[in-house]
């Protein structure tokens, strides 16, 4: 078995354990939707291993740091916040990250698919992680070239 296949197998085992413990993981990411614990969720989401809620934000400009932190605290809070900004990260959101850090929240911003994978990995390690994920575009213009849904280990 290759190292990559071995890591995917280890990740699958950890994700199965998380699901058995009742903690939420992201099963897949597709245009305009996510699958969490076998359930389809349309639109953006705020997620911690203990819960989730809808998040109707579709651009980095729409994020208000104090409101985001308050919403996450209602889901149990987190040491690290991963922000998924859609199909790709077009510009560095240094101001947003600085504002979140000033408010006491460590954050990292990236495209939604890598943020989803990073969330699953960190949750499988037992870390206090949260994800604020914008949905991928529905029109497919900016979606992955193969237009398949991406699972926790990458495109299907």
ROLUMDREN-144231 format. One record per residue: residue number from 1; residue in one letter; x, y, z of N, C-alpha, C in turn. Coordinates in nm, 2 decimals. Example, Ala and Ser with C-alpha at 12.3 -4.5 7.8 and 13.67 -1.06 7.14 Angstrom:
@seq->1	type->A	nx->1.32	ny->-0.57	nz->0.78	cax->1.23	cay->-0.45	caz->0.78	cx->1.32	cy->-0.33	cz->0.78
@seq->2	type->S	nx->1.28	ny->-0.22	nz->0.71	cax->1.37	cay->-0.11	caz->0.71	cx->1.29	cy->0.00	cz->0.79
This chain:
@seq->1	type->X	nx->0.09	ny->-0.12	nz->0.00	cax->0.00	cay->0.00	caz->0.00	cx->0.09	cy->0.12	cz->0.00
@seq->2	type->X	nx->0.06	ny->0.22	nz->-0.08	cax->0.14	cay->0.34	caz->-0.09	cx->0.12	cy->0.43	cz->0.04
@seq->3	type->X	nx->0.21	ny->0.52	nz->0.06	cax->0.19	cay->0.61	caz->0.18	cx->0.06	cy->0.69	cz->0.17
@seq->4	type->X	nx->0.03	ny->0.74	nz->0.05	cax->-0.10	cay->0.81	caz->0.04	cx->-0.22	cy->0.72	cz->0.07
@seq->5	type->X	nx->-0.22	ny->0.60	nz->0.02	cax->-0.33	cay->0.51	caz->0.05	cx->-0.34	cy->0.48	cz->0.20
@seq->6	type->X	nx->-0.22	ny->0.46	nz->0.26	cax->-0.21	cay->0.43	caz->0.40	cx->-0.27	cy->0.54	cz->0.48
@seq->7	type->X	nx->-0.23	ny->0.67	nz->0.45	cax->-0.29	cay->0.79	caz->0.52	cx->-0.44	cy->0.80	cz->0.50
@seq->8	type->X	nx->-0.49	ny->0.77	nz->0.38	cax->-0.63	cay->0.77	caz->0.35	cx->-0.70	cy->0.67	cz->0.44
@seq->9	type->X	nx->-0.64	ny->0.55	nz->0.45	cax->-0.70	cay->0.44	caz->0.53	cx->-0.71	cy->0.48	cz->0.68
@seq->10	type->X	nx->-0.60	ny->0.54	nz->0.73	cax->-0.59	cay->0.59	caz->0.87	cx->-0.70	cy->0.70	cz->0.89
@seq->11	type->X	nx->-0.71	ny->0.79	nz->0.79	cax->-0.81	cay->0.90	caz->0.80	cx->-0.95	cy->0.84	cz->0.80
@seq->12	type->X	nx->-0.98	ny->0.74	nz->0.72	cax->-1.11	cay->0.68	caz->0.71	cx->-1.15	cy->0.62	cz->0.85
@seq->13	type->X	nx->-1.05	ny->0.55	nz->0.91	cax->-1.07	cay->0.49	caz->1.04	cx->-1.10	cy->0.59	cz->1.14
@seq->14	type->X	nx->-1.02	ny->0.70	nz->1.14	cax->-1.05	cay->0.81	caz->1.24	cx->-1.18	cy->0.87	cz->1.22
@seq->15	type->X	nx->-1.22	ny->0.89	nz->1.09	cax->-1.35	cay->0.95	caz->1.07	cx->-1.47	cy->0.86	cz->1.11
@seq->16	type->X	nx->-1.45	ny->0.73	nz->1.09	cax->-1.55	cay->0.63	caz->1.13	cx->-1.56	cy->0.64	cz->1.28
@seq->17	type->X	nx->-1.45	ny->0.65	nz->1.35	cax->-1.45	cay->0.66	caz->1.50	cx->-1.52	cy->0.79	cz->1.54
@seq->18	type->X	nx->-1.50	ny->0.90	nz->1.48	cax->-1.57	cay->1.02	caz->1.51	cx->-1.72	cy->1.01	cz->1.49
@seq->19	type->X	nx->-1.76	ny->0.95	nz->1.38	cax->-1.90	cay->0.93	caz->1.36	cx->-1.96	cy->0.84	cz->1.47
@seq->20	type->X	nx->-1.89	ny->0.74	nz->1.51	cax->-1.94	cay->0.65	caz->1.61	cx->-1.95	cy->0.72	cz->1.75
@seq->21	type->X	nx->-1.86	ny->0.82	nz->1.77	cax->-1.87	cay->0.90	caz->1.89	cx->-1.97	cy->1.01	cz->1.89
@seq->22	type->X	nx->-2.04	ny->1.02	nz->1.77	cax->-2.15	cay->1.12	caz->1.76	cx->-2.09	cy->1.26	cz->1.72
@seq->23	type->X	nx->-1.97	ny->1.27	nz->1.68	cax->-1.91	cay->1.40	caz->1.64	cx->-1.92	cy->1.41	cz->1.49
@seq->24	type->X	nx->-1.95	ny->1.54	nz->1.45	cax->-1.98	cay->1.56	caz->1.30	cx->-1.85	cy->1.57	cz->1.22
@seq->25	type->X	nx->-1.86	ny->1.51	nz->1.10	cax->-1.75	cay->1.53	caz->1.00	cx->-1.82	cy->1.56	cz->0.87
@seq->26	type->X	nx->-1.74	ny->1.61	nz->0.78	cax->-1.79	cay->1.64	caz->0.64	cx->-1.77	cy->1.52	cz->0.55
@seq->27	type->X	nx->-1.88	ny->1.46	nz->0.50	cax->-1.88	cay->1.35	caz->0.42	cx->-1.84	cy->1.39	cz->0.27
@seq->28	type->X	nx->-1.89	ny->1.50	nz->0.23	cax->-1.86	cay->1.55	caz->0.09	cx->-1.90	cy->1.69	cz->0.08
@seq->29	type->X	nx->-1.84	ny->1.75	nz->-0.03	cax->-1.86	cay->1.89	caz->-0.06	cx->-1.90	cy->1.89	cz->-0.21
@seq->30	type->X	nx->-2.01	ny->1.96	nz->-0.24	cax->-2.05	cay->1.97	caz->-0.38	cx->-2.11	cy->2.11	cz->-0.41
@seq->31	type->X	nx->-2.14	ny->2.13	nz->-0.53	cax->-2.19	cay->2.27	caz->-0.57	cx->-2.31	cy->2.30	cz->-0.49
@seq->32	type->X	nx->-2.30	ny->2.41	nz->-0.40	cax->-2.42	cay->2.45	caz->-0.33	cx->-2.46	cy->2.37	cz->-0.21
@seq->33	type->X	nx->-2.38	ny->2.27	nz->-0.17	cax->-2.42	cay->2.17	caz->-0.07	cx->-2.30	cy->2.10	cz->0.00
@seq->34	type->X	nx->-2.33	ny->2.05	nz->0.12	cax->-2.24	cay->1.97	caz->0.19	cx->-2.32	cy->1.84	cz->0.24
@seq->35	type->X	nx->-2.25	ny->1.74	nz->0.27	cax->-2.31	cay->1.62	caz->0.33	cx->-2.24	cy->1.60	cz->0.47
@seq->36	type->X	nx->-2.32	ny->1.61	nz->0.58	cax->-2.27	cay->1.59	caz->0.71	cx->-2.34	cy->1.47	cz->0.77
@seq->37	type->X	nx->-2.26	ny->1.38	nz->0.81	cax->-2.31	cay->1.26	caz->0.88	cx->-2.43	cy->1.20	cz->0.80
@seq->38	type->X	nx->-2.41	ny->1.19	nz->0.66	cax->-2.51	cay->1.13	caz->0.57	cx->-2.63	cy->1.22	cz->0.54
@seq->39	type->X	nx->-2.63	ny->1.35	nz->0.59	cax->-2.74	cay->1.44	caz->0.57	cx->-2.70	cy->1.55	cz->0.47
@seq->40	type->X	nx->-2.78	ny->1.58	nz->0.37	cax->-2.75	cay->1.69	caz->0.28	cx->-2.79	cy->1.82	cz->0.34
@seq->41	type->X	nx->-2.70	ny->1.91	nz->0.33	cax->-2.72	cay->2.05	caz->0.38	cx->-2.69	cy->2.15	cz->0.27
@seq->42	type->X	nx->-2.79	ny->2.23	nz->0.23	cax->-2.77	cay->2.32	caz->0.13	cx->-2.72	cy->2.45	cz->0.18
@seq->43	type->X	nx->-2.63	ny->2.52	nz->0.11	cax->-2.57	cay->2.65	caz->0.15	cx->-2.45	cy->2.64	cz->0.24
@seq->44	type->X	nx->-2.41	ny->2.75	nz->0.29	cax->-2.29	cay->2.75	caz->0.38	cx->-2.32	cy->2.70	cz->0.52
@seq->45	type->X	nx->-2.22	ny->2.66	nz->0.59	cax->-2.24	cay->2.61	caz->0.72	cx->-2.13	cy->2.66	cz->0.82
@seq->46	type->X	nx->-2.17	ny->2.66	nz->0.95	cax->-2.07	cay->2.68	caz->1.06	cx->-2.07	cy->2.54	cz->1.13
@seq->47	type->X	nx->-1.96	ny->2.49	nz->1.15	cax->-1.95	cay->2.35	caz->1.20	cx->-1.85	cy->2.33	cz->1.31
@seq->48	type->X	nx->-1.88	ny->2.26	nz->1.41	cax->-1.78	cay->2.21	caz->1.51	cx->-1.81	cy->2.06	cz->1.52
@seq->49	type->X	nx->-1.73	ny->1.98	nz->1.59	cax->-1.76	cay->1.84	caz->1.60	cx->-1.89	cy->1.81	cz->1.68
@seq->50	type->X	nx->-1.94	ny->1.91	nz->1.75	cax->-2.06	cay->1.89	caz->1.83	cx->-2.19	cy->1.94	cz->1.77
@seq->51	type->X	nx->-2.18	ny->2.02	nz->1.66	cax->-2.30	cay->2.08	caz->1.60	cx->-2.27	cy->2.16	cz->1.48
@seq->52	type->X	nx->-2.38	ny->2.20	nz->1.42	cax->-2.37	cay->2.29	caz->1.30	cx->-2.49	cy->2.38	cz->1.29
@seq->53	type->X	nx->-2.48	ny->2.48	nz->1.21	cax->-2.59	cay->2.57	caz->1.18	cx->-2.56	cy->2.63	cz->1.04
@seq->54	type->X	nx->-2.67	ny->2.67	nz->0.97	cax->-2.66	cay->2.74	caz->0.84	cx->-2.58	cy->2.87	cz->0.86
@seq->55	type->X	nx->-2.51	ny->2.90	nz->0.75	cax->-2.43	cay->3.02	caz->0.75	cx->-2.45	cy->3.09	cz->0.61
@seq->56	type->X	nx->-2.53	ny->3.19	nz->0.60	cax->-2.57	cay->3.25	caz->0.47	cx->-2.47	cy->3.35	cz->0.42
@seq->57	type->X	nx->-2.34	ny->3.32	nz->0.43	cax->-2.24	cay->3.41	caz->0.38	cx->-2.18	cy->3.36	cz->0.25
@seq->58	type->X	nx->-2.16	ny->3.44	nz->0.15	cax->-2.11	cay->3.39	caz->0.02	cx->-1.99	cy->3.47	cz->-0.03
@seq->59	type->X	nx->-1.93	ny->3.56	nz->0.06	cax->-1.81	cay->3.63	caz->0.03	cx->-1.73	cy->3.66	cz->0.16
@seq->60	type->X	nx->-1.60	ny->3.68	nz->0.15	cax->-1.53	cay->3.72	caz->0.27	cx->-1.57	cy->3.86	cz->0.32
@seq->61	type->X	nx->-1.61	ny->3.94	nz->0.23	cax->-1.66	cay->4.08	caz->0.27	cx->-1.78	cy->4.07	cz->0.36
@seq->62	type->X	nx->-1.86	ny->3.96	nz->0.35	cax->-1.98	cay->3.95	caz->0.43	cx->-1.96	cy->3.90	cz->0.57
@seq->63	type->X	nx->-1.83	ny->3.87	nz->0.60	cax->-1.80	cay->3.81	caz->0.74	cx->-1.78	cy->3.93	cz->0.84
@seq->64	type->X	nx->-1.86	ny->3.93	nz->0.94	cax->-1.84	cay->4.02	caz->1.05	cx->-1.78	cy->3.94	cz->1.17
@seq->65	type->X	nx->-1.65	ny->3.97	nz->1.20	cax->-1.58	cay->3.88	caz->1.30	cx->-1.65	cy->3.86	cz->1.43
@seq->66	type->X	nx->-1.70	ny->3.96	nz->1.50	cax->-1.77	cay->3.94	caz->1.63	cx->-1.89	cy->3.85	cz->1.62
@seq->67	type->X	nx->-1.97	ny->3.87	nz->1.51	cax->-2.09	cay->3.79	caz->1.49	cx->-2.05	cy->3.64	cz->1.47
@seq->68	type->X	nx->-1.94	ny->3.62	nz->1.39	cax->-1.90	cay->3.49	caz->1.36	cx->-1.85	cy->3.42	cz->1.49
@seq->69	type->X	nx->-1.77	ny->3.49	nz->1.57	cax->-1.73	cay->3.43	caz->1.70	cx->-1.84	cy->3.40	cz->1.79
@seq->70	type->X	nx->-1.94	ny->3.49	nz->1.80	cax->-2.06	cay->3.46	caz->1.88	cx->-2.14	cy->3.34	cz->1.83
@seq->71	type->X	nx->-2.15	ny->3.32	nz->1.70	cax->-2.22	cay->3.21	caz->1.65	cx->-2.15	cy->3.08	cz->1.68
@seq->72	type->X	nx->-2.01	ny->3.08	nz->1.67	cax->-1.93	cay->2.96	caz->1.70	cx->-1.94	cy->2.93	cz->1.85
@seq->73	type->X	nx->-1.94	ny->3.03	nz->1.93	cax->-1.95	cay->3.00	caz->2.08	cx->-2.08	cy->2.93	cz->2.11
@seq->74	type->X	nx->-2.18	ny->2.95	nz->2.03	cax->-2.31	cay->2.88	caz->2.05	cx->-2.30	cy->2.74	cz->2.01
@seq->75	type->X	nx->-2.20	ny->2.70	nz->1.94	cax->-2.17	cay->2.56	caz->1.90	cx->-2.06	cy->2.50	cz->1.98
@seq->76	type->X	nx->-2.02	ny->2.56	nz->2.08	cax->-1.91	cay->2.51	caz->2.17	cx->-1.77	cy->2.57	cz->2.15
@seq->77	type->X	nx->-1.76	ny->2.67	nz->2.06	cax->-1.63	cay->2.74	caz->2.04	cx->-1.52	cy->2.65	cz->1.98
@seq->78	type->X	nx->-1.41	ny->2.71	nz->1.96	cax->-1.30	cay->2.63	caz->1.90	cx->-1.17	cy->2.71	cz->1.93
@seq->79	type->X	nx->-1.06	ny->2.63	nz->1.93	cax->-0.92	cay->2.69	caz->1.93	cx->-0.88	cy->2.74	cz->1.80
@seq->80	type->X	nx->-0.92	ny->2.67	nz->1.69	cax->-0.88	cay->2.71	caz->1.56	cx->-1.01	cy->2.71	cz->1.47
@seq->81	type->X	nx->-1.02	ny->2.82	nz->1.39	cax->-1.13	cay->2.84	caz->1.30	cx->-1.08	cy->2.83	cz->1.16
@seq->82	type->X	nx->-1.13	ny->2.74	nz->1.08	cax->-1.10	cay->2.73	caz->0.94	cx->-1.21	cy->2.79	cz->0.86
@seq->83	type->X	nx->-1.18	ny->2.89	nz->0.77	cax->-1.28	cay->2.96	caz->0.69	cx->-1.26	cy->2.91	cz->0.54
@seq->84	type->X	nx->-1.36	ny->2.85	nz->0.49	cax->-1.36	cay->2.81	caz->0.35	cx->-1.44	cy->2.91	cz->0.27
@seq->85	type->X	nx->-1.37	ny->2.97	nz->0.17	cax->-1.42	cay->3.08	caz->0.10	cx->-1.47	cy->3.05	cz->-0.04
@seq->86	type->X	nx->-1.52	ny->2.93	nz->-0.06	cax->-1.57	cay->2.89	caz->-0.19	cx->-1.47	cy->2.81	cz->-0.27
@seq->87	type->X	nx->-1.47	ny->2.82	nz->-0.41	cax->-1.39	cay->2.74	caz->-0.50	cx->-1.24	cy->2.77	cz->-0.49
@seq->88	type->X	nx->-1.21	ny->2.90	nz->-0.46	cax->-1.07	cay->2.93	caz->-0.45	cx->-1.05	cy->3.06	cz->-0.37
@seq->89	type->X	nx->-0.93	ny->3.08	nz->-0.32	cax->-0.90	cay->3.20	caz->-0.24	cx->-0.84	cy->3.30	cz->-0.34
@seq->90	type->X	nx->-0.91	ny->3.41	nz->-0.37	cax->-0.86	cay->3.50	caz->-0.47	cx->-0.77	cy->3.61	cz->-0.41
@seq->91	type->X	nx->-0.79	ny->3.65	nz->-0.29	cax->-0.71	cay->3.75	caz->-0.23	cx->-0.69	cy->3.72	cz->-0.08
@seq->92	type->X	nx->-0.57	ny->3.76	nz->-0.03	cax->-0.54	cay->3.73	caz->0.11	cx->-0.63	cy->3.82	cz->0.20
@seq->93	type->X	nx->-0.71	ny->3.76	nz->0.29	cax->-0.79	cay->3.84	caz->0.38	cx->-0.72	cy->3.87	cz->0.51
@seq->94	type->X	nx->-0.61	ny->3.94	nz->0.50	cax->-0.53	cay->3.97	caz->0.61	cx->-0.61	cy->4.05	cz->0.72
@seq->95	type->X	nx->-0.69	ny->4.14	nz->0.67	cax->-0.77	cay->4.22	caz->0.76	cx->-0.87	cy->4.14	cz->0.85
@seq->96	type->X	nx->-0.93	ny->4.04	nz->0.78	cax->-1.03	cay->3.95	caz->0.85	cx->-0.95	cy->3.87	cz->0.95
@seq->97	type->X	nx->-0.84	ny->3.81	nz->0.91	cax->-0.77	cay->3.72	caz->1.00	cx->-0.72	cy->3.81	cz->1.12
@seq->98	type->X	nx->-0.67	ny->3.93	nz->1.10	cax->-0.62	cay->4.02	caz->1.20	cx->-0.74	cy->4.05	cz->1.30
@seq->99	type->X	nx->-0.86	ny->4.08	nz->1.25	cax->-0.97	cay->4.12	caz->1.33	cx->-1.01	cy->4.00	cz->1.42
@seq->100	type->X	nx->-1.01	ny->3.88	nz->1.36	cax->-1.05	cay->3.76	caz->1.44	cx->-0.94	cy->3.73	cz->1.55
@seq->101	type->X	nx->-0.81	ny->3.75	nz->1.51	cax->-0.71	cay->3.73	caz->1.61	cx->-0.72	cy->3.83	cz->1.72
@seq->102	type->X	nx->-0.75	ny->3.96	nz->1.69	cax->-0.77	cay->4.06	caz->1.79	cx->-0.88	cy->4.03	cz->1.89
@seq->103	type->X	nx->-0.98	ny->3.96	nz->1.83	cax->-1.10	cay->3.91	caz->1.91	cx->-1.07	cy->3.78	cz->1.99
@seq->104	type->X	nx->-0.95	ny->3.73	nz->1.97	cax->-0.91	cay->3.61	caz->2.04	cx->-0.93	cy->3.48	cz->1.97
@seq->105	type->X	nx->-0.96	ny->3.48	nz->1.84	cax->-0.98	cay->3.36	caz->1.76	cx->-0.87	cy->3.34	cz->1.65
@seq->106	type->X	nx->-0.80	ny->3.23	nz->1.66	cax->-0.70	cay->3.19	caz->1.56	cx->-0.78	cy->3.14	cz->1.44
@seq->107	type->X	nx->-0.75	ny->3.19	nz->1.32	cax->-0.82	cay->3.16	caz->1.20	cx->-0.72	cy->3.14	cz->1.08
@seq->108	type->X	nx->-0.77	ny->3.05	nz->0.99	cax->-0.69	cay->3.03	caz->0.86	cx->-0.80	cy->3.03	cz->0.75
@seq->109	type->X	nx->-0.77	ny->3.10	nz->0.64	cax->-0.86	cay->3.11	caz->0.53	cx->-0.81	cy->3.04	cz->0.41
@seq->110	type->X	nx->-0.89	ny->2.96	nz->0.35	cax->-0.85	cay->2.88	caz->0.23	cx->-0.98	cy->2.85	cz->0.15
@seq->111	type->X	nx->-0.96	ny->2.78	nz->0.04	cax->-1.08	cay->2.74	caz->-0.04	cx->-1.16	cy->2.64	cz->0.04
@seq->112	type->X	nx->-1.29	ny->2.62	nz->0.01	cax->-1.38	cay->2.54	caz->0.09	cx->-1.34	cy->2.39	cz->0.09
@seq->113	type->X	nx->-1.30	ny->2.33	nz->-0.02	cax->-1.26	cay->2.19	caz->-0.02	cx->-1.14	cy->2.16	cz->0.07
@seq->114	type->X	nx->-1.03	ny->2.23	nz->0.06	cax->-0.92	cay->2.21	caz->0.15	cx->-0.96	cy->2.24	cz->0.30
@seq->115	type->X	nx->-1.04	ny->2.34	nz->0.32	cax->-1.09	cay->2.37	caz->0.46	cx->-1.17	cy->2.25	cz->0.51
@seq->116	type->X	nx->-1.25	ny->2.19	nz->0.43	cax->-1.33	cay->2.07	caz->0.47	cx->-1.24	cy->1.96	cz->0.51
@seq->117	type->X	nx->-1.14	ny->1.93	nz->0.43	cax->-1.04	cay->1.82	caz->0.46	cx->-0.96	cy->1.85	cz->0.58
@seq->118	type->X	nx->-0.92	ny->1.98	nz->0.60	cax->-0.84	cay->2.01	caz->0.72	cx->-0.93	cy->2.00	cz->0.84
@seq->119	type->X	nx->-1.05	ny->2.04	nz->0.83	cax->-1.14	cay->2.03	caz->0.95	cx->-1.16	cy->1.88	cz->0.99
@seq->120	type->X	nx->-1.18	ny->1.79	nz->0.89	cax->-1.19	cay->1.65	caz->0.92	cx->-1.07	cy->1.59	cz->0.99
@seq->121	type->X	nx->-0.95	ny->1.63	nz->0.93	cax->-0.83	cay->1.58	caz->0.99	cx->-0.81	cy->1.63	cz->1.13
@seq->122	type->X	nx->-0.83	ny->1.76	nz->1.15	cax->-0.81	cay->1.82	caz->1.29	cx->-0.91	cy->1.76	cz->1.39
@seq->123	type->X	nx->-1.03	ny->1.74	nz->1.34	cax->-1.14	cay->1.68	caz->1.43	cx->-1.10	cy->1.54	cz->1.46
@seq->124	type->X	nx->-1.04	ny->1.47	nz->1.37	cax->-1.01	cay->1.33	caz->1.39	cx->-0.89	cy->1.32	cz->1.49
@seq->125	type->X	nx->-0.81	ny->1.42	nz->1.50	cax->-0.70	cay->1.43	caz->1.60	cx->-0.75	cy->1.47	cz->1.74
@seq->126	type->X	nx->-0.88	ny->1.50	nz->1.75	cax->-0.94	cay->1.54	caz->1.88	cx->-0.92	cy->1.69	cz->1.91
@seq->127	type->X	nx->-0.88	ny->1.77	nz->1.81	cax->-0.86	cay->1.91	caz->1.83	cx->-0.99	cy->1.99	cz->1.84
@seq->128	type->X	nx->-0.99	ny->2.10	nz->1.91	cax->-1.11	cay->2.19	caz->1.92	cx->-1.10	cy->2.28	cz->1.79
@seq->129	type->X	nx->-1.17	ny->2.23	nz->1.68	cax->-1.16	cay->2.30	caz->1.56	cx->-1.31	cy->2.33	cz->1.52
@seq->130	type->X	nx->-1.32	ny->2.44	nz->1.44	cax->-1.45	cay->2.48	caz->1.38	cx->-1.42	cy->2.52	cz->1.24
@seq->131	type->X	nx->-1.53	ny->2.51	nz->1.16	cax->-1.52	cay->2.55	caz->1.02	cx->-1.64	cy->2.64	cz->0.98
@seq->132	type->X	nx->-1.61	ny->2.75	nz->0.92	cax->-1.71	cay->2.84	caz->0.86	cx->-1.69	cy->2.82	cz->0.71
@seq->133	type->X	nx->-1.78	ny->2.75	nz->0.64	cax->-1.76	cay->2.71	caz->0.51	cx->-1.87	cy->2.77	cz->0.41
@seq->134	type->X	nx->-1.82	ny->2.85	nz->0.32	cax->-1.91	cay->2.89	caz->0.21	cx->-1.93	cy->2.78	cz->0.11
@seq->135	type->X	nx->-2.05	ny->2.77	nz->0.06	cax->-2.08	cay->2.66	caz->-0.04	cx->-2.00	cy->2.69	cz->-0.17
@seq->136	type->X	nx->-1.97	ny->2.59	nz->-0.24	cax->-1.92	cay->2.60	caz->-0.37	cx->-2.02	cy->2.66	cz->-0.47
@seq->137	type->X	nx->-1.98	ny->2.73	nz->-0.58	cax->-2.08	cay->2.78	caz->-0.67	cx->-2.16	cy->2.67	cz->-0.73
@seq->138	type->X	nx->-2.29	ny->2.69	nz->-0.75	cax->-2.38	cay->2.60	caz->-0.81	cx->-2.37	cy->2.59	cz->-0.96
@seq->139	type->X	nx->-2.33	ny->2.71	nz->-1.02	cax->-2.33	cay->2.71	caz->-1.17	cx->-2.21	cy->2.63	cz->-1.23
@seq->140	type->X	nx->-2.12	ny->2.58	nz->-1.15	cax->-2.01	cay->2.50	caz->-1.20	cx->-1.90	cy->2.58	cz->-1.27
@seq->141	type->X	nx->-1.91	ny->2.71	nz->-1.28	cax->-1.81	cay->2.79	caz->-1.35	cx->-1.68	cy->2.78	cz->-1.27
@seq->142	type->X	nx->-1.69	ny->2.78	nz->-1.14	cax->-1.57	cay->2.78	caz->-1.06	cx->-1.55	cy->2.65	cz->-0.98
@seq->143	type->X	nx->-1.63	ny->2.56	nz->-1.01	cax->-1.62	cay->2.43	caz->-0.94	cx->-1.51	cy->2.35	cz->-0.99
@seq->144	type->X	nx->-1.48	ny->2.23	nz->-0.93	cax->-1.37	cay->2.15	caz->-0.97	cx->-1.39	cy->2.10	cz->-1.11
@seq->145	type->X	nx->-1.28	ny->2.09	nz->-1.19	cax->-1.30	cay->2.06	caz->-1.33	cx->-1.38	cy->1.93	cz->-1.36
@seq->146	type->X	nx->-1.36	ny->1.83	nz->-1.28	cax->-1.43	cay->1.70	caz->-1.30	cx->-1.58	cy->1.71	cz->-1.26
@seq->147	type->X	nx->-1.62	ny->1.81	nz->-1.19	cax->-1.75	cay->1.83	caz->-1.14	cx->-1.81	cy->1.72	cz->-1.05
@seq->148	type->X	nx->-1.72	ny->1.64	nz->-1.00	cax->-1.76	cay->1.54	caz->-0.90	cx->-1.75	cy->1.60	cz->-0.76
@seq->149	type->X	nx->-1.83	ny->1.54	nz->-0.67	cax->-1.83	cay->1.59	caz->-0.53	cx->-1.69	cy->1.54	cz->-0.47
@seq->150	type->X	nx->-1.64	ny->1.63	nz->-0.38	cax->-1.52	cay->1.59	caz->-0.32	cx->-1.55	cy->1.53	cz->-0.18
@seq->151	type->X	nx->-1.49	ny->1.42	nz->-0.15	cax->-1.51	cay->1.36	caz->-0.02	cx->-1.40	cy->1.41	cz->0.07
@seq->152	type->X	nx->-1.40	ny->1.35	nz->0.19	cax->-1.30	cay->1.40	caz->0.29	cx->-1.15	cy->1.38	cz->0.24
@seq->153	type->X	nx->-1.13	ny->1.29	nz->0.16	cax->-0.99	cay->1.27	caz->0.11	cx->-0.96	cy->1.33	cz->-0.03
@seq->154	type->X	nx->-1.06	ny->1.40	nz->-0.09	cax->-1.04	cay->1.47	caz->-0.22	cx->-1.15	cy->1.43	cz->-0.31
@seq->155	type->X	nx->-1.14	ny->1.46	nz->-0.44	cax->-1.24	cay->1.43	caz->-0.53	cx->-1.28	cy->1.29	cz->-0.54
@seq->156	type->X	nx->-1.41	ny->1.26	nz->-0.56	cax->-1.45	cay->1.12	caz->-0.57	cx->-1.40	cy->1.05	cz->-0.69
